[in-house]
Amino acid sequence: MRTFNTIALLLLIIGGINWLLVGLFQYDLVAALFGGQSSVGSRIIYTIVGLCALYSIRFFGDVTNDDRSTAK
């Protein structure tokens, strides 16, 4: 499970960097690499990053529990 969590985090970071590039420079790296926003490759990457984001919602409980245990 740790490997899956690491992959999800890595893909979220890649997605975040892509959004940073879009916001600052109007450059979509995923679209540039895979042939445009509506290409099959880009849509697959966008979908995988989105699924990783949904999966990562489960980490909020871990963060909350760590904060409570260190406050004591």
PDB file of N, CA, C and O in Angstrom, chain B, residues numbered from 101:
ATOM      1  N   MET B 101       0.820  -1.195   0.000  1.00  0.00           N
ATOM      2  CA  MET B 101       0.000   0.000   0.000  1.00  0.00           C
ATOM      3  C   MET B 101       0.865   1.261   0.000  1.00  0.00           C
ATOM      4  O   MET B 101       0.484   2.290  -0.557  1.00  0.00           O
ATOM      5  N   ARG B 102       2.025   1.163   0.629  1.00  0.00           N
ATOM      6  CA  ARG B 102       2.913   2.313   0.674  1.00  0.00           C
ATOM      7  C   ARG B 102       3.353   2.731  -0.732  1.00  0.00           C
ATOM      8  O   ARG B 102       3.467   3.922  -1.023  1.00  0.00           O
ATOM      9  N   THR B 103       3.597   1.753  -1.593  1.00  0.00           N
ATOM     10  CA  THR B 103       3.997   2.053  -2.971  1.00  0.00           C
ATOM     11  C   THR B 103       2.870   2.780  -3.697  1.00  0.00           C
ATOM     12  O   THR B 103       3.116   3.739  -4.429  1.00  0.00           O
ATOM     13  N   PHE B 104       1.641   2.326  -3.498  1.00  0.00           N
ATOM     14  CA  PHE B 104       0.493   2.973  -4.137  1.00  0.00           C
ATOM     15  C   PHE B 104       0.351   4.413  -3.648  1.00  0.00           C
ATOM     16  O   PHE B 104       0.082   5.315  -4.441  1.00  0.00           O
ATOM     17  N   ASN B 105       0.529   4.629  -2.354  1.00  0.00           N
ATOM     18  CA  ASN B 105       0.456   5.984  -1.800  1.00  0.00           C
ATOM     19  C   ASN B 105       1.543   6.879  -2.387  1.00  0.00           C
ATOM     20  O   ASN B 105       1.298   8.049  -2.681  1.00  0.00           O
ATOM     21  N   THR B 106       2.739   6.329  -2.555  1.00  0.00           N
ATOM     22  CA  THR B 106       3.845   7.098  -3.120  1.00  0.00           C
ATOM     23  C   THR B 106       3.568   7.470  -4.571  1.00  0.00           C
ATOM     24  O   THR B 106       3.842   8.595  -4.990  1.00  0.00           O
ATOM     25  N   ILE B 107       3.028   6.531  -5.338  1.00  0.00           N
ATOM     26  CA  ILE B 107       2.684   6.804  -6.738  1.00  0.00           C
ATOM     27  C   ILE B 107       1.598   7.870  -6.816  1.00  0.00           C
ATOM     28  O   ILE B 107       1.670   8.775  -7.648  1.00  0.00           O
ATOM     29  N   ALA B 108       0.596   7.764  -5.951  1.00  0.00           N
ATOM     30  CA  ALA B 108      -0.481   8.765  -5.943  1.00  0.00           C
ATOM     31  C   ALA B 108       0.077  10.146  -5.618  1.00  0.00           C
ATOM     32  O   ALA B 108      -0.301  11.132  -6.250  1.00  0.00           O
ATOM     33  N   LEU B 109       0.970  10.221  -4.638  1.00  0.00           N
ATOM     34  CA  LEU B 109       1.578  11.506  -4.276  1.00  0.00           C
ATOM     35  C   LEU B 109       2.411  12.059  -5.421  1.00  0.00           C
ATOM     36  O   LEU B 109       2.340  13.252  -5.718  1.00  0.00           O
ATOM     37  N   LEU B 110       3.197  11.212  -6.065  1.00  0.00           N
ATOM     38  CA  LEU B 110       4.019  11.645  -7.187  1.00  0.00           C
ATOM     39  C   LEU B 110       3.163  12.200  -8.319  1.00  0.00           C
ATOM     40  O   LEU B 110       3.489  13.240  -8.891  1.00  0.00           O
ATOM     41  N   LEU B 111       2.074  11.515  -8.644  1.00  0.00           N
ATOM     42  CA  LEU B 111       1.196  11.990  -9.711  1.00  0.00           C
ATOM     43  C   LEU B 111       0.491  13.291  -9.326  1.00  0.00           C
ATOM     44  O   LEU B 111       0.259  14.142 -10.184  1.00  0.00           O
ATOM     45  N   LEU B 112       0.154  13.451  -8.067  1.00  0.00           N
ATOM     46  CA  LEU B 112      -0.435  14.712  -7.614  1.00  0.00           C
ATOM     47  C   LEU B 112       0.559  15.857  -7.728  1.00  0.00           C
ATOM     48  O   LEU B 112       0.180  16.971  -8.089  1.00  0.00           O
ATOM     49  N   ILE B 113       1.806  15.600  -7.429  1.00  0.00           N
ATOM     50  CA  ILE B 113       2.836  16.631  -7.567  1.00  0.00           C
ATOM     51  C   ILE B 113       3.009  17.003  -9.033  1.00  0.00           C
ATOM     52  O   ILE B 113       3.098  18.185  -9.366  1.00  0.00           O
ATOM     53  N   ILE B 114       3.058  16.010  -9.910  1.00  0.00           N
ATOM     54  CA  ILE B 114       3.165  16.283 -11.343  1.00  0.00           C
ATOM     55  C   ILE B 114       1.969  17.102 -11.822  1.00  0.00           C
ATOM     56  O   ILE B 114       2.128  18.054 -12.586  1.00  0.00           O
ATOM     57  N   GLY B 115       0.774  16.729 -11.369  1.00  0.00           N
ATOM     58  CA  GLY B 115      -0.425  17.487 -11.730  1.00  0.00           C
ATOM     59  C   GLY B 115      -0.377  18.910 -11.205  1.00  0.00           C
ATOM     60  O   GLY B 115      -0.792  19.846 -11.887  1.00  0.00           O
ATOM     61  N   GLY B 116       0.133  19.070  -9.983  1.00  0.00           N
ATOM     62  CA  GLY B 116       0.247  20.407  -9.410  1.00  0.00           C
ATOM     63  C   GLY B 116       1.240  21.274 -10.168  1.00  0.00           C
ATOM     64  O   GLY B 116       1.005  22.464 -10.377  1.00  0.00           O
ATOM     65  N   ILE B 117       2.345  20.672 -10.578  1.00  0.00           N
ATOM     66  CA  ILE B 117       3.321  21.421 -11.370  1.00  0.00           C
ATOM     67  C   ILE B 117       2.718  21.808 -12.717  1.00  0.00           C
ATOM     68  O   ILE B 117       2.955  22.911 -13.211  1.00  0.00           O
ATOM     69  N   ASN B 118       1.944  20.909 -13.309  1.00  0.00           N
ATOM     70  CA  ASN B 118       1.288  21.233 -14.571  1.00  0.00           C
ATOM     71  C   ASN B 118       0.333  22.419 -14.403  1.00  0.00           C
ATOM     72  O   ASN B 118       0.296  23.313 -15.248  1.00  0.00           O
ATOM     73  N   TRP B 119      -0.441  22.425 -13.309  1.00  0.00           N
ATOM     74  CA  TRP B 119      -1.354  23.554 -13.064  1.00  0.00           C
ATOM     75  C   TRP B 119      -0.579  24.835 -12.787  1.00  0.00           C
ATOM     76  O   TRP B 119      -1.022  25.919 -13.167  1.00  0.00           O
ATOM     77  N   LEU B 120       0.565  24.725 -12.134  1.00  0.00           N
ATOM     78  CA  LEU B 120       1.415  25.898 -11.920  1.00  0.00           C
ATOM     79  C   LEU B 120       1.855  26.486 -13.256  1.00  0.00           C
ATOM     80  O   LEU B 120       1.816  27.702 -13.449  1.00  0.00           O
ATOM     81  N   LEU B 121       2.269  25.628 -14.170  1.00  0.00           N
ATOM     82  CA  LEU B 121       2.682  26.086 -15.497  1.00  0.00           C
ATOM     83  C   LEU B 121       1.522  26.719 -16.256  1.00  0.00           C
ATOM     84  O   LEU B 121       1.699  27.721 -16.949  1.00  0.00           O
ATOM     85  N   VAL B 122       0.334  26.132 -16.124  1.00  0.00           N
ATOM     86  CA  VAL B 122      -0.850  26.700 -16.778  1.00  0.00           C
ATOM     87  C   VAL B 122      -1.159  28.069 -16.195  1.00  0.00           C
ATOM     88  O   VAL B 122      -1.446  29.010 -16.935  1.00  0.00           O
ATOM     89  N   GLY B 123      -1.102  28.183 -14.880  1.00  0.00           N
ATOM     90  CA  GLY B 123      -1.431  29.447 -14.226  1.00  0.00           C
ATOM     91  C   GLY B 123      -0.438  30.562 -14.500  1.00  0.00           C
ATOM     92  O   GLY B 123      -0.830  31.709 -14.717  1.00  0.00           O
ATOM     93  N   LEU B 124       0.839  30.231 -14.492  1.00  0.00           N
ATOM     94  CA  LEU B 124       1.855  31.261 -14.661  1.00  0.00           C
ATOM     95  C   LEU B 124       2.171  31.581 -16.117  1.00  0.00           C
ATOM     96  O   LEU B 124       2.371  32.740 -16.480  1.00  0.00           O
ATOM     97  N   PHE B 125       2.212  30.548 -16.938  1.00  0.00           N
ATOM     98  CA  PHE B 125       2.712  30.731 -18.307  1.00  0.00           C
ATOM     99  C   PHE B 125       1.721  30.320 -19.392  1.00  0.00           C
ATOM    100  O   PHE B 125       2.040  30.386 -20.579  1.00  0.00           O
ATOM    101  N   GLN B 126       0.522  29.895 -18.993  1.00  0.00           N
ATOM    102  CA  GLN B 126      -0.479  29.388 -19.926  1.00  0.00           C
ATOM    103  C   GLN B 126       0.104  28.268 -20.795  1.00  0.00           C
ATOM    104  O   GLN B 126      -0.144  28.210 -22.000  1.00  0.00           O
ATOM    105  N   TYR B 127       0.871  27.392 -20.172  1.00  0.00           N
ATOM    106  CA  TYR B 127       1.514  26.278 -20.861  1.00  0.00           C
ATOM    107  C   TYR B 127       1.087  24.974 -20.196  1.00  0.00           C
ATOM    108  O   TYR B 127       1.406  24.733 -19.032  1.00  0.00           O
ATOM    109  N   ASP B 128       0.379  24.149 -20.925  1.00  0.00           N
ATOM    110  CA  ASP B 128      -0.086  22.860 -20.427  1.00  0.00           C
ATOM    111  C   ASP B 128       0.912  21.794 -20.861  1.00  0.00           C
ATOM    112  O   ASP B 128       0.899  21.361 -22.013  1.00  0.00           O
ATOM    113  N   LEU B 129       1.772  21.372 -19.947  1.00  0.00           N
ATOM    114  CA  LEU B 129       2.819  20.408 -20.259  1.00  0.00           C
ATOM    115  C   LEU B 129       2.244  19.066 -20.701  1.00  0.00           C
ATOM    116  O   LEU B 129       2.747  18.456 -21.644  1.00  0.00           O
ATOM    117  N   VAL B 130       1.197  18.605 -20.028  1.00  0.00           N
ATOM    118  CA  VAL B 130       0.581  17.328 -20.397  1.00  0.00           C
ATOM    119  C   VAL B 130       0.053  17.394 -21.826  1.00  0.00           C
ATOM    120  O   VAL B 130       0.275  16.474 -22.614  1.00  0.00           O
ATOM    121  N   ALA B 131      -0.636  18.465 -22.159  1.00  0.00           N
ATOM    122  CA  ALA B 131      -1.165  18.616 -23.519  1.00  0.00           C
ATOM    123  C   ALA B 131      -0.028  18.693 -24.535  1.00  0.00           C
ATOM    124  O   ALA B 131      -0.134  18.136 -25.628  1.00  0.00           O
ATOM    125  N   ALA B 132       1.049  19.376 -24.183  1.00  0.00           N
ATOM    126  CA  ALA B 132       2.186  19.495 -25.096  1.00  0.00           C
ATOM    127  C   ALA B 132       2.846  18.136 -25.345  1.00  0.00           C
ATOM    128  O   ALA B 132       3.263  17.839 -26.464  1.00  0.00           O
ATOM    129  N   LEU B 133       2.937  17.320 -24.304  1.00  0.00           N
ATOM    130  CA  LEU B 133       3.584  16.018 -24.432  1.00  0.00           C
ATOM    131  C   LEU B 133       2.716  14.988 -25.150  1.00  0.00           C
ATOM    132  O   LEU B 133       3.234  14.109 -25.838  1.00  0.00           O
ATOM    133  N   PHE B 134       1.405  15.094 -24.994  1.00  0.00           N
ATOM    134  CA  PHE B 134       0.522  14.054 -25.493  1.00  0.00           C
ATOM    135  C   PHE B 134      -0.369  14.493 -26.650  1.00  0.00           C
ATOM    136  O   PHE B 134      -1.301  13.772 -27.007  1.00  0.00           O
ATOM    137  N   GLY B 135      -0.109  15.648 -27.240  1.00  0.00           N
ATOM    138  CA  GLY B 135      -0.803  16.023 -28.465  1.00  0.00           C
ATOM    139  C   GLY B 135      -2.078  16.823 -28.302  1.00  0.00           C
ATOM    140  O   GLY B 135      -2.987  16.687 -29.120  1.00  0.00           O
ATOM    141  N   GLY B 136      -2.178  17.641 -27.291  1.00  0.00           N
ATOM    142  CA  GLY B 136      -3.356  18.489 -27.100  1.00  0.00           C
ATOM    143  C   GLY B 136      -4.230  18.012 -25.960  1.00  0.00           C
ATOM    144  O   GLY B 136      -4.151  16.857 -25.540  1.00  0.00           O
ATOM    145  N   GLN B 137      -5.071  18.920 -25.457  1.00  0.00           N
ATOM    146  CA  GLN B 137      -5.904  18.602 -24.299  1.00  0.00           C
ATOM    147  C   GLN B 137      -6.940  17.528 -24.589  1.00  0.00           C
ATOM    148  O   GLN B 137      -7.311  16.780 -23.684  1.00  0.00           O
ATOM    149  N   SER B 138      -7.407  17.433 -25.801  1.00  0.00           N
ATOM    150  CA  SER B 138      -8.466  16.472 -26.098  1.00  0.00           C
ATOM    151  C   SER B 138      -7.934  15.156 -26.660  1.00  0.00           C
ATOM    152  O   SER B 138      -8.723  14.299 -27.059  1.00  0.00           O
ATOM    153  N   SER B 139      -6.607  14.975 -26.702  1.00  0.00           N
ATOM    154  CA  SER B 139      -6.061  13.704 -27.180  1.00  0.00           C
ATOM    155  C   SER B 139      -6.307  12.615 -26.138  1.00  0.00           C
ATOM    156  O   SER B 139      -6.492  12.898 -24.955  1.00  0.00           O
ATOM    157  N   VAL B 140      -6.307  11.397 -26.591  1.00  0.00           N
ATOM    158  CA  VAL B 140      -6.560  10.263 -25.697  1.00  0.00           C
ATOM    159  C   VAL B 140      -5.496  10.194 -24.599  1.00  0.00           C
ATOM    160  O   VAL B 140      -5.822   9.955 -23.437  1.00  0.00           O
ATOM    161  N   GLY B 141      -4.238  10.400 -24.957  1.00  0.00           N
ATOM    162  CA  GLY B 141      -3.162  10.337 -23.965  1.00  0.00           C
ATOM    163  C   GLY B 141      -3.316  11.367 -22.862  1.00  0.00           C
ATOM    164  O   GLY B 141      -3.160  11.053 -21.682  1.00  0.00           O
ATOM    165  N   SER B 142      -3.620  12.595 -23.247  1.00  0.00           N
ATOM    166  CA  SER B 142      -3.820  13.655 -22.252  1.00  0.00           C
ATOM    167  C   SER B 142      -5.010  13.349 -21.360  1.00  0.00           C
ATOM    168  O   SER B 142      -4.940  13.523 -20.144  1.00  0.00           O
ATOM    169  N   ARG B 143      -6.087  12.900 -21.951  1.00  0.00           N
ATOM    170  CA  ARG B 143      -7.280  12.599 -21.148  1.00  0.00           C
ATOM    171  C   ARG B 143      -7.019  11.476 -20.161  1.00  0.00           C
ATOM    172  O   ARG B 143      -7.548  11.490 -19.049  1.00  0.00           O
ATOM    173  N   ILE B 144      -6.206  10.501 -20.557  1.00  0.00           N
ATOM    174  CA  ILE B 144      -5.853   9.419 -19.633  1.00  0.00           C
ATOM    175  C   ILE B 144      -5.035   9.967 -18.470  1.00  0.00           C
ATOM    176  O   ILE B 144      -5.301   9.629 -17.317  1.00  0.00           O
ATOM    177  N   ILE B 145      -4.045  10.806 -18.757  1.00  0.00           N
ATOM    178  CA  ILE B 145      -3.221  11.390 -17.696  1.00  0.00           C
ATOM    179  C   ILE B 145      -4.072  12.250 -16.769  1.00  0.00           C
ATOM    180  O   ILE B 145      -3.956  12.139 -15.548  1.00  0.00           O
ATOM    181  N   TYR B 146      -4.929  13.111 -17.332  1.00  0.00           N
ATOM    182  CA  TYR B 146      -5.801  13.951 -16.511  1.00  0.00           C
ATOM    183  C   TYR B 146      -6.699  13.088 -15.622  1.00  0.00           C
ATOM    184  O   TYR B 146      -6.919  13.419 -14.457  1.00  0.00           O
ATOM    185  N   THR B 147      -7.212  12.000 -16.158  1.00  0.00           N
ATOM    186  CA  THR B 147      -8.087  11.109 -15.388  1.00  0.00           C
ATOM    187  C   THR B 147      -7.328  10.427 -14.265  1.00  0.00           C
ATOM    188  O   THR B 147      -7.830  10.342 -13.144  1.00  0.00           O
ATOM    189  N   ILE B 148      -6.125   9.940 -14.547  1.00  0.00           N
ATOM    190  CA  ILE B 148      -5.325   9.272 -13.518  1.00  0.00           C
ATOM    191  C   ILE B 148      -4.959  10.243 -12.398  1.00  0.00           C
ATOM    192  O   ILE B 148      -5.042   9.887 -11.222  1.00  0.00           O
ATOM    193  N   VAL B 149      -4.556  11.462 -12.747  1.00  0.00           N
ATOM    194  CA  VAL B 149      -4.216  12.465 -11.727  1.00  0.00           C
ATOM    195  C   VAL B 149      -5.460  12.804 -10.894  1.00  0.00           C
ATOM    196  O   VAL B 149      -5.368  12.943  -9.674  1.00  0.00           O
ATOM    197  N   GLY B 150      -6.605  12.934 -11.537  1.00  0.00           N
ATOM    198  CA  GLY B 150      -7.848  13.199 -10.806  1.00  0.00           C
ATOM    199  C   GLY B 150      -8.221  12.073  -9.866  1.00  0.00           C
ATOM    200  O   GLY B 150      -8.670  12.324  -8.747  1.00  0.00           O
ATOM    201  N   LEU B 151      -8.044  10.831 -10.302  1.00  0.00           N
ATOM    202  CA  LEU B 151      -8.323   9.687  -9.427  1.00  0.00           C
ATOM    203  C   LEU B 151      -7.364   9.648  -8.241  1.00  0.00           C
ATOM    204  O   LEU B 151      -7.758   9.290  -7.131  1.00  0.00           O
ATOM    205  N   CYS B 152      -6.109  10.016  -8.478  1.00  0.00           N
ATOM    206  CA  CYS B 152      -5.142  10.097  -7.371  1.00  0.00           C
ATOM    207  C   CYS B 152      -5.561  11.166  -6.368  1.00  0.00           C
ATOM    208  O   CYS B 152      -5.406  10.985  -5.161  1.00  0.00           O
ATOM    209  N   ALA B 153      -6.089  12.277  -6.868  1.00  0.00           N
ATOM    210  CA  ALA B 153      -6.566  13.332  -5.970  1.00  0.00           C
ATOM    211  C   ALA B 153      -7.728  12.828  -5.121  1.00  0.00           C
ATOM    212  O   ALA B 153      -7.779  13.078  -3.917  1.00  0.00           O
ATOM    213  N   LEU B 154      -8.654  12.122  -5.749  1.00  0.00           N
ATOM    214  CA  LEU B 154      -9.779  11.569  -4.985  1.00  0.00           C
ATOM    215  C   LEU B 154      -9.292  10.549  -3.958  1.00  0.00           C
ATOM    216  O   LEU B 154      -9.766  10.540  -2.822  1.00  0.00           O
ATOM    217  N   TYR B 155      -8.363   9.703  -4.344  1.00  0.00           N
ATOM    218  CA  TYR B 155      -7.796   8.713  -3.427  1.00  0.00           C
ATOM    219  C   TYR B 155      -7.109   9.401  -2.251  1.00  0.00           C
ATOM    220  O   TYR B 155      -7.190   8.920  -1.121  1.00  0.00           O
ATOM    221  N   SER B 156      -6.443  10.508  -2.506  1.00  0.00           N
ATOM    222  CA  SER B 156      -5.674  11.193  -1.473  1.00  0.00           C
ATOM    223  C   SER B 156      -6.530  11.872  -0.423  1.00  0.00           C
ATOM    224  O   SER B 156      -6.006  12.309   0.603  1.00  0.00           O
ATOM    225  N   ILE B 157      -7.814  11.973  -0.645  1.00  0.00           N
ATOM    226  CA  ILE B 157      -8.717  12.521   0.378  1.00  0.00           C
ATOM    227  C   ILE B 157      -8.594  11.715   1.665  1.00  0.00           C
ATOM    228  O   ILE B 157      -8.770  12.255   2.757  1.00  0.00           O
ATOM    229  N   ARG B 158      -8.295  10.434   1.541  1.00  0.00           N
ATOM    230  CA  ARG B 158      -8.178   9.581   2.724  1.00  0.00           C
ATOM    231  C   ARG B 158      -7.041   9.997   3.637  1.00  0.00           C
ATOM    232  O   ARG B 158      -7.040   9.613   4.806  1.00  0.00           O
ATOM    233  N   PHE B 159      -6.076  10.761   3.160  1.00  0.00           N
ATOM    234  CA  PHE B 159      -4.946  11.182   3.974  1.00  0.00           C
ATOM    235  C   PHE B 159      -5.301  12.280   4.974  1.00  0.00           C
ATOM    236  O   PHE B 159      -4.530  12.535   5.899  1.00  0.00           O
ATOM    237  N   PHE B 160      -6.442  12.927   4.810  1.00  0.00           N
ATOM    238  CA  PHE B 160      -6.834  13.966   5.761  1.00  0.00           C
ATOM    239  C   PHE B 160      -6.958  13.414   7.171  1.00  0.00           C
ATOM    240  O   PHE B 160      -6.599  14.091   8.135  1.00  0.00           O
ATOM    241  N   GLY B 161      -7.455  12.209   7.302  1.00  0.00           N
ATOM    242  CA  GLY B 161      -7.554  11.584   8.617  1.00  0.00           C
ATOM    243  C   GLY B 161      -6.194  11.370   9.244  1.00  0.00           C
ATOM    244  O   GLY B 161      -6.027  11.563  10.449  1.00  0.00           O
ATOM    245  N   ASP B 162      -5.218  10.971   8.441  1.00  0.00           N
ATOM    246  CA  ASP B 162      -3.859  10.766   8.946  1.00  0.00           C
ATOM    247  C   ASP B 162      -3.253  12.074   9.429  1.00  0.00           C
ATOM    248  O   ASP B 162      -2.615  12.107  10.481  1.00  0.00           O
ATOM    249  N   VAL B 163      -3.440  13.127   8.692  1.00  0.00           N
ATOM    250  CA  VAL B 163      -2.893  14.436   9.065  1.00  0.00           C
ATOM    251  C   VAL B 163      -3.551  14.925  10.346  1.00  0.00           C
ATOM    252  O   VAL B 163      -2.874  15.431  11.241  1.00  0.00           O
ATOM    253  N   THR B 164      -4.849  14.780  10.436  1.00  0.00           N
ATOM    254  CA  THR B 164      -5.579  15.202  11.621  1.00  0.00           C
ATOM    255  C   THR B 164      -5.145  14.412  12.851  1.00  0.00           C
ATOM    256  O   THR B 164      -4.966  14.991  13.922  1.00  0.00           O
ATOM    257  N   ASN B 165      -4.975  13.107  12.712  1.00  0.00           N
ATOM    258  CA  ASN B 165      -4.541  12.284  13.831  1.00  0.00           C
ATOM    259  C   ASN B 165      -3.132  12.637  14.266  1.00  0.00           C
ATOM    260  O   ASN B 165      -2.856  12.644  15.465  1.00  0.00           O
ATOM    261  N   ASP B 166      -2.231  12.930  13.343  1.00  0.00           N
ATOM    262  CA  ASP B 166      -0.869  13.317  13.708  1.00  0.00           C
ATOM    263  C   ASP B 166      -0.863  14.634  14.465  1.00  0.00           C
ATOM    264  O   ASP B 166      -0.102  14.789  15.420  1.00  0.00           O
ATOM    265  N   ASP B 167      -1.703  15.593  14.058  1.00  0.00           N
ATOM    266  CA  ASP B 167      -1.756  16.877  14.731  1.00  0.00           C
ATOM    267  C   ASP B 167      -2.247  16.722  16.165  1.00  0.00           C
ATOM    268  O   ASP B 167      -1.736  17.392  17.063  1.00  0.00           O
ATOM    269  N   ARG B 168      -3.211  15.868  16.395  1.00  0.00           N
ATOM    270  CA  ARG B 168      -3.749  15.680  17.740  1.00  0.00           C
ATOM    271  C   ARG B 168      -2.742  14.994  18.654  1.00  0.00           C
ATOM    272  O   ARG B 168      -2.643  15.326  19.835  1.00  0.00           O
ATOM    273  N   SER B 169      -1.997  14.040  18.109  1.00  0.00           N
ATOM    274  CA  SER B 169      -1.059  13.292  18.953  1.00  0.00           C
ATOM    275  C   SER B 169       0.148  14.150  19.341  1.00  0.00           C
ATOM    276  O   SER B 169       0.706  13.952  20.420  1.00  0.00           O
ATOM    277  N   THR B 170       0.561  15.081  18.510  1.00  0.00           N
ATOM    278  CA  THR B 170       1.714  15.923  18.862  1.00  0.00           C
ATOM    279  C   THR B 170       1.327  17.097  19.759  1.00  0.00           C
ATOM    280  O   THR B 170       2.191  17.705  20.391  1.00  0.00           O
ATOM    281  N   ALA B 171       0.047  17.416  19.816  1.00  0.00           N
ATOM    282  CA  ALA B 171      -0.399  18.568  20.621  1.00  0.00           C
ATOM    283  C   ALA B 171      -0.413  18.228  22.104  1.00  0.00           C
ATOM    284  O   ALA B 171      -0.416  19.137  22.935  1.00  0.00           O
ATOM    285  N   LYS B 172      -0.421  16.965  22.457  1.00  0.00           N
ATOM    286  CA  LYS B 172      -0.524  16.572  23.869  1.00  0.00           C
ATOM    287  C   LYS B 172       0.773  16.711  24.598  1.00  0.00           C
ATOM    288  O   LYS B 172       0.845  16.419  25.792  1.00  0.00           O
TER     289      LYS B 172
END
